[in-house]
Amino acid sequence: MFTTIVVFMIILALFDLYVGVSNDAVNFLSSAIGAKVAKWRTIMIIAALGIIIGALMSNGMMDIARHGILDPDYFTFNEVMMVFVAVMITDVIVLDLFNTLKMPTSTTVSLVFELLGAAFIISVLKASENASLSIAELLNFDKAFSVILAIFTSVGIAFFSAVIVQWIARMIFSFHYKGKGAATVIFGALAFTLITYFIFVKGIGAELALEPQWMKMMIAFIFVAAAAVAAVLYICHVNIFKMIVLLGTFALAMAFAGNDLVNFIGVPLAGVSSYLDFTANGSGNPDTFIMHSLSESAETPRIFLIIAGAVMITAMWLSRKAKDVVNTSVSLSSQDESDNMFGSSLPARAIVRNAQKVSEFVDKMMPRKMKNFINSRFNDKEIIYDGNGAAFDMVRASVNLVLAAFLIILGTTLTLPLSTTYVTFMVAMGSSLADKAWGRESAVFRVTGVLSVIGGWFITAGLTFIICSVICLIIYKCGFVAIIILMAACVTILVKNNLKKRRSADAESDMIYSAMMKSHDPVIIHDLLNKHVAKTQSGAAEFTRKQINVILNALCDNDPSKLRKSVRAIDKKKQELKKEQKREILCMRKLPAEAIIERNTWFYLGMNSAEQYMYCLKRMIEPIKEHIDNNFTPMPQEYADECKPIIKEAEELMRRGAEMIKERNFAAYDATREEAEKCKKQLSALRYTHTKRMQYDKNKENLRISLVYLNTLQEMQMIISTMRHQLRASKKFNED
């Protein structure tokens, strides 16, 4: 039984490494990728070197899983194995959930609160059976409280430090940073020295255990050497900021692997160590063998660390979810308008409104000369993007990495529990705010995104504690059978989430949008924009056609469940349309005015048509849903028989229209519009016939369904009319 558990934990550790890196890659990749300092492959190679070196130096961090939370001198082999299994199952599922939502979270928080939750349940059960034991003896609450403190200190310190440092950096360099020789050399020397010191403090220095005086001498030497090298690089016209970003990426990747590897393989290795100790000394009784061996420091074989580093590198290169999480951070800190994936929220609107009032007050009080000088330093029209499609410049990327490294060093020196995830993310958000990237048009969306991510960190603690507690309790009560069932459930969830492919339409739309944003060729952008608009417009028409069929079938069958699904689908489609249309507007702004101005009207008419479809469906479904939910009189068969032929004809027209827009082939344009006009007249005649019928029908029970039926015909007529407008707008938009 325990052999099966150990093998399962090792396999699960590989999954955990994969999903964990998918979450934490944002810590060291977002600055380099956001500034496009080098080719993607170059950035990955540098990060991979940092990971493999950091992994080899992480051995000393493994003790947190062995005795950082629970006191193994009070726990038996059976109990610690239940704790470890519960932790692994919870960790993989929760991290995969956050990655699926494209949200970064803290793997340290996950590990600590999972261990705390599982150990807490076991401790409560042990204390209830043995009055001489107390929960305080069995658990290390200080560690959990230090993590909670880390959330508050990391978020506040990192954010406000980044605002101040980035503002000062921008005042020195402005957005046109090239040509400022002395400042660039000094900044380069400081940055190289700080990052090098960071590498030693978080890695090599800890491994070699250098004496403080030797460390100081080494840092002084590095500063002098770095200043000389920076001066030579500047004279040779080498971009010093690019060198800083690449070195910073290596340093943070190394720190991530060195510190956070325990979050992924610490528990499985502790399980293996416990298993080996029990099989050698346990005399076959897992319920009485106390795990004193876990109180000793871990001695992890190098081969395990190398394998773990290799898996982490593979995940960083191949994981789509890792790219999604990085894109979330880059999008929230972009200098230009970005794809606002979070929408707006009430707290964000309140924060932005109050911040705007404070800004306006400061602006009124500031002397005009000072105001003009500051504005000249923050003229982002002079911004230099060294990489094609960069989200921000290299000055901000350098500040992000150097400041994150400095804060982590400071936390280590002062024994403050700063989190790598919290520091790197909040530094990126603070620097983007200081750079005035959060304009009035995007601030509320970005604040909502930041609040969502921060909220996710707090949720992680409570969620992992509760889930792991419940899983551990189930294992304690049900034994090995529960472990097998939970293993199967865990594997099923992982396979389903990681093998599930995105809908091809969504994937294709994302690819087209990404290509438009990266390109600067008007011809290419124009062609891709036509494809994207055609996909959005045809998708709206096809979605409407399918929903008409669902809604009318639900009305005829008196089926409320179909209507509830349809309401959710319409709401989701409205959000998708808003997202796609925002993307198209952003891309249109990249085209020359003369190339797009004549098509602008037709673009907005097509956009209005797609929105009108959704409004028609909502107006159609709401009275039908209310009618069926209240269990009113079903629709008579007579009504169904007379409308179905016309509805079928309308659906066929919608299908043909959607296909024409998608293929951008309008050969049958005139014929389709004529048939649509005939269909409108048929629906109008049917409405007239039904209105007359209502006048003579004295049965009050039929009045409600008659009104619902009349409204349905009215909205169908409006949908066909909208289809004609959409077809015309699409044809005109695609004309040369």
C-alpha positions in Angstrom: 0.0 0.0 0.0 2.7 2.5 1.0 4.8 1.5 -2.0 1.8 2.5 -4.2 1.4 5.8 -2.4 5.1 6.7 -2.8 5.1 5.9 -6.5 2.0 8.0 -6.9 3.5 10.9 -5.1 6.6 10.8 -7.3 4.5 10.7 -10.5 2.3 13.5 -9.1 5.5 15.5 -8.3 6.3 15.6 -12.1 2.8 17.0 -12.7 3.3 19.5 -9.8 6.6 20.7 -11.3 4.9 21.2 -14.7 1.9 23.1 -13.4 4.0 24.9 -10.8 6.4 26.3 -13.4 3.5 27.3 -15.5 2.4 29.5 -12.7 5.8 30.8 -11.5 7.5 31.4 -14.9 5.9 34.9 -14.8 8.3 35.8 -12.0 11.3 35.9 -14.2 10.0 35.9 -17.8 7.5 38.8 -17.9 10.1 41.7 -18.0 12.2 40.2 -20.7 9.3 39.1 -22.8 7.4 42.3 -22.2 10.3 44.5 -23.4 11.2 42.1 -26.3 14.9 42.3 -25.3 15.8 39.3 -27.4 14.4 36.5 -29.3 12.1 34.2 -27.4 14.5 31.3 -27.7 17.4 33.4 -26.3 15.3 34.4 -23.3 14.3 30.8 -22.7 17.9 29.6 -22.8 19.1 32.2 -20.3 16.2 31.4 -18.0 16.9 27.7 -18.4 20.5 28.1 -17.3 19.3 30.0 -14.2 16.8 27.2 -13.4 19.3 24.4 -13.6 21.9 26.2 -11.5 19.2 27.2 -8.9 17.9 23.7 -8.8 21.3 22.3 -7.9 21.5 24.8 -5.0 18.0 24.2 -3.6 18.9 21.2 -1.3 18.9 23.3 1.9 15.3 24.5 1.2 13.8 21.0 1.4 13.5 21.1 5.2 10.3 23.1 5.2 8.4 20.1 3.9 10.0 17.8 6.5 9.6 19.8 9.7 8.8 23.4 8.8 5.1 23.1 9.7 4.5 19.8 11.6 6.7 18.4 14.4 7.6 14.9 13.2 8.6 13.8 16.7 4.8 13.5 17.4 3.6 11.9 14.1 3.7 8.3 13.0 4.7 7.0 9.6 1.0 6.4 8.7 0.0 9.9 9.7 2.8 11.8 7.8 2.0 9.7 4.7 -1.6 10.8 4.9 -0.5 14.4 5.2 1.9 14.2 2.3 -0.7 12.5 0.0 -3.3 15.1 0.8 -0.9 17.9 0.2 0.2 16.6 -3.2 -3.4 16.1 -4.5 -4.5 19.5 -3.3 -1.4 21.3 -4.6 -1.6 20.0 -8.2 -5.4 20.6 -8.5 -5.3 24.1 -7.0 -2.3 25.2 -9.1 -3.7 23.8 -12.3 -7.0 25.7 -11.5 -5.2 29.0 -11.2 -3.1 28.3 -14.4 -6.3 27.6 -16.3 -7.7 30.9 -15.1 -4.4 32.5 -16.3 -3.8 33.9 -12.8 -0.4 33.8 -11.0 -0.5 32.7 -7.4 2.0 31.8 -4.7 3.3 28.3 -4.6 4.8 29.0 -1.2 1.5 30.0 0.2 0.0 26.8 -1.3 2.5 24.5 0.2 2.5 26.1 3.7 -1.3 26.2 4.0 -1.7 22.7 2.6 0.7 21.3 5.1 -1.0 23.3 7.8 -4.5 22.2 6.8 -3.6 18.5 6.6 -1.4 18.5 9.8 -4.1 20.5 11.6 -6.7 17.8 11.0 -4.4 15.1 12.2 -3.4 17.2 15.2 -7.0 17.7 16.2 -7.7 14.0 16.0 -4.6 13.2 17.9 -5.3 15.8 20.6 -8.8 14.5 21.0 -7.5 11.0 21.6 -4.6 12.0 23.9 -5.3 14.8 26.4 -1.6 15.3 27.1 -1.0 16.6 23.6 -1.9 20.1 22.4 -2.3 21.4 18.8 0.3 24.1 19.6 2.9 21.4 20.3 2.1 19.5 17.1 2.1 22.4 14.7 4.4 25.3 13.8 1.9 28.2 13.6 4.7 30.8 13.4 5.5 29.7 9.8 1.9 30.1 8.7 1.7 33.6 10.3 4.9 34.6 8.6 3.4 33.7 5.3 0.3 35.8 6.0 2.6 38.7 7.0 4.4 38.2 3.7 1.3 38.9 1.8 0.8 42.3 3.3 4.5 43.3 3.4 5.3 42.1 -0.1 2.3 43.7 -1.8 2.7 47.1 -0.1 6.5 47.4 -0.1 6.9 46.2 -3.7 4.2 48.3 -5.2 5.1 51.6 -3.6 8.8 51.1 -4.0 8.3 50.5 -7.7 6.2 53.6 -8.1 8.9 55.8 -6.5 11.9 54.1 -8.2 10.4 54.0 -11.7 9.3 57.7 -11.4 12.9 58.6 -10.5 14.3 56.5 -13.3 11.9 58.1 -15.8 12.8 61.6 -14.6 16.5 60.7 -15.3 16.2 58.8 -18.6 12.8 59.9 -19.9 11.3 57.7 -22.6 14.1 58.7 -25.0 16.8 57.1 -22.9 19.5 56.8 -25.5 22.3 59.3 -25.4 22.4 59.7 -21.6 26.0 58.3 -21.2 27.0 59.0 -17.6 23.6 58.1 -16.1 23.4 54.9 -18.2 26.9 53.8 -17.1 26.2 54.5 -13.4 22.9 52.8 -13.6 24.4 49.8 -15.4 27.2 49.5 -12.8 24.7 49.6 -9.9 22.4 47.2 -11.6 25.1 44.7 -12.5 26.5 44.8 -9.0 23.1 44.4 -7.3 22.1 41.5 -9.5 25.5 39.8 -9.0 25.1 40.3 -5.2 21.6 38.9 -5.5 23.0 35.8 -7.3 25.5 35.2 -4.4 23.1 35.9 -1.6 20.3 33.7 -3.0 22.5 31.0 -4.5 26.3 30.7 -4.9 27.2 32.6 -1.8 24.9 30.6 0.4 26.3 27.4 -1.1 29.9 28.5 -0.5 29.2 30.1 2.9 31.4 33.1 2.2 32.5 35.2 5.1 30.9 38.7 5.3 34.2 40.6 4.8 35.0 38.5 1.7 31.6 39.2 0.4 32.0 43.0 0.9 35.4 42.9 -0.9 33.9 40.9 -3.7 31.0 43.3 -4.2 33.3 46.3 -4.2 35.5 44.7 -6.8 32.4 43.8 -8.9 31.1 47.4 -8.8 34.4 48.8 -10.1 34.6 46.1 -12.8 31.0 46.6 -13.7 31.5 50.4 -14.1 34.4 49.8 -16.4 32.6 47.2 -18.4 29.5 49.4 -18.7 31.6 52.4 -19.9 33.2 50.2 -22.6 29.8 48.8 -23.7 28.4 52.3 -23.9 31.3 53.4 -26.0 30.8 50.4 -28.3 27.1 51.3 -28.7 25.9 48.1 -26.9 22.5 48.5 -25.2 23.4 48.3 -21.5 19.7 48.0 -20.5 19.4 44.9 -22.6 22.3 43.3 -20.8 20.7 44.2 -17.4 17.4 42.6 -18.3 19.0 39.4 -19.6 21.3 39.1 -16.4 18.3 39.9 -14.2 16.2 37.2 -15.9 19.0 34.7 -15.2 19.2 35.8 -11.6 15.5 35.6 -10.8 15.2 32.3 -12.6 18.0 30.9 -10.5 16.4 32.3 -7.3 13.0 30.8 -8.3 14.5 27.3 -8.8 16.6 27.6 -5.7 13.8 28.7 -3.3 10.6 27.3 -4.8 11.7 23.9 -5.9 10.8 22.7 -2.4 7.2 23.7 -3.2 7.0 21.1 -5.9 9.2 18.2 -4.9 9.8 18.8 -1.2 6.8 16.8 0.0 7.3 13.8 -2.3 11.0 13.6 -1.3 10.0 13.8 2.3 7.5 10.9 1.6 10.3 8.8 0.0 12.6 9.5 2.9 9.9 8.5 5.4 9.2 5.3 3.4 12.9 4.3 3.3 13.2 5.0 7.1 10.1 2.9 7.8 11.1 0.0 5.7 14.5 -0.1 7.3 13.5 0.5 10.9 9.7 0.3 11.3 9.2 -3.3 12.2 6.1 -3.4 10.0 3.8 -1.3 12.1 3.1 2.1 10.5 0.8 3.2 13.3 3.4 3.2 16.0 6.6 4.1 14.2 7.5 7.8 15.0 9.1 9.8 12.2 12.1 11.2 14.2 14.2 11.1 11.0 12.2 14.0 9.4 13.7 16.3 12.1 17.0 16.0 10.4 18.0 18.1 7.4 17.3 16.7 3.9 20.1 15.1 1.9 18.6 15.2 -1.6 20.6 13.3 -4.3 21.9 15.6 -7.1 20.2 13.4 -9.7 16.8 14.2 -8.3 17.6 18.0 -8.5 18.9 17.7 -12.0 15.7 15.8 -13.1 13.5 18.4 -11.4 15.4 21.2 -13.2 14.9 19.4 -16.5 11.2 19.1 -16.0 10.9 22.7 -15.0 12.8 23.8 -18.2 10.5 21.6 -20.3 7.4 23.1 -18.7 8.7 26.6 -19.3 9.3 25.9 -23.0 6.2 23.9 -23.8 3.4 24.9 -21.4 0.7 27.0 -23.0 -0.6 27.9 -19.6 2.8 29.4 -18.7 2.5 31.7 -21.7 -1.1 32.6 -20.7 0.0 33.6 -17.1 2.9 35.6 -18.5 0.6 37.4 -20.9 -1.7 38.3 -18.0 1.2 40.1 -16.3 2.5 41.7 -19.5 -1.0 42.9 -20.5 -1.6 44.5 -17.1 1.7 46.4 -17.3 1.6 47.3 -21.0 2.5 51.0 -21.9 -0.1 51.0 -24.7 -3.8 50.0 -24.8 -4.0 46.2 -24.2 -6.5 43.4 -24.3 -8.5 44.1 -21.1 -9.4 40.6 -20.0 -10.7 41.5 -16.5 -13.5 44.0 -17.2 -14.2 46.5 -14.4 -15.3 46.1 -10.8 -16.9 48.4 -8.2 -13.8 48.6 -5.9 -11.6 49.4 -9.0 -13.9 52.1 -10.1 -13.9 53.7 -6.6 -10.1 53.5 -6.4 -9.6 55.1 -9.9 -12.2 57.8 -9.2 -10.5 58.8 -5.9 -7.0 58.6 -7.3 -8.1 60.9 -10.2 -9.4 63.4 -7.6 -6.1 63.4 -5.8 -4.2 63.7 -9.1 -6.3 66.7 -10.1 -5.7 68.4 -6.7 -1.9 67.9 -6.9 -1.9 69.1 -10.5 -3.6 72.4 -9.4 -1.2 72.9 -6.6 2.0 72.3 -8.6 3.9 75.2 -10.1 3.5 75.5 -13.9 7.3 75.2 -14.6 7.6 72.1 -12.5 4.5 70.6 -14.2 5.9 71.3 -17.7 9.3 69.8 -16.8 7.7 66.6 -15.4 5.4 66.3 -18.4 8.4 66.6 -20.8 10.1 63.7 -19.0 6.9 61.6 -19.4 6.3 62.2 -23.0 5.6 58.7 -24.1 5.4 59.8 -27.8 9.2 59.6 -27.7 9.3 56.1 -26.3 11.9 53.7 -27.8 10.7 50.2 -28.3 13.8 48.1 -29.1 11.7 45.0 -29.8 8.9 44.5 -32.3 5.6 44.4 -30.4 7.1 45.3 -27.0 4.7 46.1 -24.2 7.1 48.5 -22.5 10.7 49.8 -22.9 13.9 48.4 -21.5 14.2 51.1 -18.8 11.1 49.8 -17.1 12.1 46.2 -17.7 15.5 46.9 -16.0 13.8 48.6 -13.0 11.5 45.7 -12.6 14.2 43.1 -12.4 16.8 45.2 -10.4 14.2 46.4 -7.9 12.7 42.9 -7.4 16.2 41.5 -6.8 17.0 44.3 -4.3 13.8 43.8 -2.4 14.3 40.1 -2.1 17.9 40.7 -0.9 16.6 43.2 1.6 14.0 40.7 2.8 16.6 38.0 3.2 19.0 40.3 5.1 16.3 41.7 7.4 14.6 38.2 7.7 11.4 39.7 6.3 9.2 37.1 4.7 9.0 38.6 1.2 7.5 36.3 -1.5 9.2 36.1 -4.9 5.8 36.0 -6.7 4.4 38.9 -4.8 7.5 41.1 -5.2 7.9 40.5 -9.0 4.2 41.0 -9.8 3.7 44.1 -7.7 6.9 45.7 -8.8 5.7 45.3 -12.4 2.3 46.9 -11.5 3.9 49.8 -9.6 6.4 50.6 -12.3 3.6 50.6 -14.9 1.5 53.0 -12.8 4.5 55.3 -12.4 5.1 55.3 -16.1 1.5 56.6 -16.7 0.6 53.4 -18.5 -2.7 53.3 -16.6 -4.5 56.0 -18.5 -8.1 57.0 -17.8 -9.3 54.6 -20.6 -7.6 51.5 -19.1 -7.0 52.3 -15.4 -10.2 50.7 -14.2 -9.5 47.5 -16.1 -5.9 47.2 -14.9 -6.9 47.9 -11.3 -9.5 45.3 -11.5 -6.9 42.9 -12.8 -4.5 43.7 -10.0 -7.2 43.3 -7.4 -8.2 40.0 -9.0 -4.7 38.7 -8.8 -4.2 39.9 -5.2 -7.5 38.4 -4.2 -6.4 35.1 -5.7 -3.4 35.1 -3.4 -5.6 35.4 -0.3 -8.1 32.9 -1.7 -5.1 30.5 -2.2 -4.4 30.3 1.5 -8.0 29.6 2.6 -8.8 27.4 -0.3 -5.7 25.1 0.1 -6.2 24.9 3.8 -9.8 23.8 3.6 -9.4 21.5 0.6 -6.4 19.8 2.1 -8.0 19.4 5.5 -11.1 17.8 3.9 -9.0 15.4 1.8 -6.8 14.4 4.7 -9.9 13.8 6.9 -11.4 11.6 4.1 -8.1 9.6 3.9 -8.0 9.3 7.7 -11.5 7.9 7.9 -11.7 5.8 4.8 -8.1 4.6 4.5 -6.4 3.2 1.4 -9.7 3.0 -0.6 -10.1 6.8 -0.3 -6.5 7.3 -1.5 -7.1 5.2 -4.6 -10.3 7.1 -5.5 -8.6 10.4 -4.9 -5.6 9.4 -7.0 -8.0 8.5 -9.9 -9.9 11.7 -9.5 -6.7 13.8 -9.4 -5.3 12.2 -12.5 -8.6 12.6 -14.4 -8.8 16.3 -13.6 -5.2 16.8 -14.7 -5.5 14.9 -17.9 -8.8 16.6 -18.7 -7.5 20.1 -18.1 -4.2 19.7 -19.8 -5.3 17.7 -22.9 -8.4 19.8 -23.4 -7.9 21.8 -26.6 -9.2 25.3 -27.0 -11.9 25.8 -29.5 -10.3 26.2 -32.9 -12.2 29.4 -33.6 -10.9 31.0 -30.4 -7.3 29.8 -31.1 -7.4 31.1 -34.6 -8.8 34.5 -33.5 -6.0 34.8 -30.9 -3.4 34.0 -33.5 -4.7 36.6 -35.9 -4.9 39.3 -33.2 -1.3 38.5 -32.0 0.0 38.7 -35.6 -1.7 42.1 -36.1 -0.3 43.5 -32.8 3.3 42.3 -33.7 3.3 43.6 -37.3 4.0 47.1 -38.5 3.3 46.4 -42.2 0.0 48.2 -43.1 -0.7 45.7 -45.9 -0.4 42.7 -43.6 -2.4 44.3 -40.8 -5.1 45.3 -43.2 -5.5 41.7 -44.5 -5.4 40.2 -41.1 -8.0 42.8 -39.8 -10.3 41.8 -42.6 -10.0 38.2 -41.6 -10.5 39.0 -37.9 -13.6 41.1 -38.6 -15.1 38.5 -40.9 -14.6 35.8 -38.2 -16.2 38.0 -35.5 -19.2 39.0 -37.7 -19.8 35.5 -39.1 -19.5 34.0 -35.6 -22.1 36.3 -34.3 -24.5 35.4 -37.1 -24.0 31.7 -36.8 -24.3 31.9 -33.0 -27.7 33.7 -33.4 -28.9 31.1 -35.9 -28.2 28.3 -33.5 -29.8 30.1 -30.5 -33.0 30.8 -32.5 -33.3 27.0 -32.9 -32.6 26.3 -29.2 -35.0 29.0 -28.0 -38.0 28.1 -30.2 -37.5 24.4 -29.5 -37.5 25.2 -25.8 -40.7 27.2 -26.2 -42.4 24.4 -28.1 -41.2 21.7 -25.7 -41.8 23.9 -22.6 -38.3 23.1 -21.5 -36.8 25.7 -19.0 -33.3 23.9 -18.8 -32.6 24.7 -22.4 -33.5 28.4 -21.8 -31.2 28.7 -18.8 -28.3 27.3 -20.9 -29.2 29.7 -23.7 -29.2 32.7 -21.3 -25.7 31.8 -20.1 -24.5 31.3 -23.7 -25.8 34.7 -24.8 -24.2 36.5 -21.9 -20.9 34.8 -22.6 -21.2 35.6 -26.3 -21.8 39.3 -25.5 -18.6 39.4 -23.5 -16.7 37.6 -26.3 -18.0 40.1 -28.9 -17.0 43.1 -26.7 -13.5 41.6 -26.3 -13.1 40.9 -30.1 -14.4 44.3 -31.1 -12.0 46.0 -28.7 -9.2 44.1 -30.3 -10.3 45.2 -33.8 -10.4 48.8 -32.8 -6.9 48.6 -31.3 -5.6 47.1 -34.5 -7.4 49.7 -36.7 -5.5 52.4 -34.9 -2.3 50.9 -36.3 -3.4 51.5 -39.9 -2.8 54.8 -41.8 -5.8 57.1 -41.5 -6.4 57.3 -45.3 -6.5 53.5 -45.5 -9.2 52.9 -42.9 -11.3 56.1 -42.7 -13.5 55.2 -45.6 -14.3 51.8 -44.1 -14.7 53.0 -40.6 -18.5 53.6 -41.0 -19.0 50.1 -42.3 -16.9 48.6 -39.5 -19.1 50.2 -36.8 -22.3 49.3 -38.6 -21.2 45.7 -38.7 -20.3 45.9 -35.0 -23.7 47.4 -34.2 -25.4 44.5 -36.1 -23.5 41.9 -34.1 -24.6 43.6 -30.8 -28.1 43.9 -32.1 -28.3 40.2 -32.6 -27.6 39.7 -28.9 -30.2 42.3 -27.9 -32.8 40.6 -30.1 -32.0 37.2 -28.5 -32.3 38.7 -25.0 -35.6 40.4 -25.8 -36.8 37.1 -27.3 -35.8 34.8 -24.5 -36.7 36.8 -21.4 -40.5 36.7 -21.8 -40.3 33.0 -22.9 -38.3 32.1 -19.9 -40.6 34.0 -17.5 -43.6 32.3 -19.1 -42.2 28.8 -18.8 -40.7 29.3 -15.3 -44.1 30.4 -14.1 -45.6 27.2 -15.6 -48.1 29.2 -17.7 -50.1 27.8 -20.6 -47.9 26.0 -23.1 -47.7 27.2 -26.7 -50.5 25.7 -28.8 -49.5 23.3 -31.5 -51.3 25.6 -34.0 -48.8 28.4 -33.3 -45.8 26.0 -33.7 -47.1 24.6 -37.0 -47.6 27.9 -38.6 -44.3 29.5 -37.6 -41.9 26.6 -38.1 -41.6 26.8 -41.9 -40.9 30.5 -41.8 -38.4 30.1 -38.9 -36.7 27.3 -40.8 -36.4 29.6 -43.9 -35.0 32.4 -41.6 -32.4 30.0 -40.2 -31.3 29.0 -43.7 -30.9 32.7 -44.6 -28.8 33.2 -41.5 -26.6 30.3 -42.3 -26.0 31.5 -45.9 -25.3 35.0 -44.6 -22.8 33.8 -42.0 -21.0 31.7 -44.6 -20.8 34.6 -47.1 -19.3 36.9 -44.4 -16.8 34.2 -43.3 -15.6 33.4 -46.8 -15.8 37.1 -47.8 -17.5 35.9 -51.0 -20.5 38.1 -51.8 -21.6 36.7 -55.2 -25.0 35.8 -53.8 -25.4 39.1 -52.0 -28.3 40.6 -53.9 -30.3 37.3 -54.0 -29.8 36.7 -50.3 -31.0 40.2 -49.4 -34.1 39.9 -51.6 -35.0 36.6 -50.0 -34.4 38.1 -46.6 -36.9 40.9 -47.5 -39.5 38.4 -48.5 -39.0 36.5 -45.2 -39.5 39.8 -43.3 -42.8 40.3 -45.2 -43.9 36.8 -44.3 -43.2 37.3 -40.7 -45.0 40.7 -40.8 -48.0 38.9 -42.4 -47.9 36.3 -39.7 -47.8 38.9 -37.0 -50.8 40.6 -38.6 -52.8 37.3 -38.7 -51.9 36.5 -35.1 -52.9 40.0 -33.9 -56.3 39.6 -35.5 -56.6 36.2 -33.9 -55.9 37.7 -30.5 -58.8 40.2 -31.0 -61.3 37.4 -31.3 -59.8 35.0 -28.8 -61.7 35.6 -25.5 -59.9 32.9 -23.6 -57.8 34.8 -21.0 -55.5 31.8 -20.4 -54.3 32.2 -24.0 -53.4 35.9 -23.7 -50.0 35.4 -22.1 -48.8 32.9 -24.6 -50.2 35.0 -27.4 -48.2 37.9 -26.3 -45.0 35.8 -26.0 -45.6 34.4 -29.4 -46.1 37.8 -30.9 -42.9 39.1 -29.3 -41.0 36.1 -30.7 -42.2 36.9 -34.2 -41.3 40.6 -33.8 -37.8 39.8 -32.7 -37.4 37.3 -35.5 -38.3 40.0 -38.0 -35.8 42.3 -36.3 -33.1 39.6 -36.5 -33.6 39.2 -40.3 -33.5 43.0 -40.7 -30.3 43.1 -38.8 -28.9 40.3 -40.9 -29.5 42.4 -44.1 -27.7 45.4 -42.5 -24.8 43.2 -41.4 -24.5 41.7 -44.9 -24.3 45.1 -46.4 -21.8 46.4 -43.9 -19.5 43.4 -44.4 -19.6 43.7 -48.2 -18.8 47.4 -48.1 -16.0 46.8 -45.5 -14.3 44.3 -47.7 -14.5 46.3 -50.9 -11.2 47.6 -52.2 
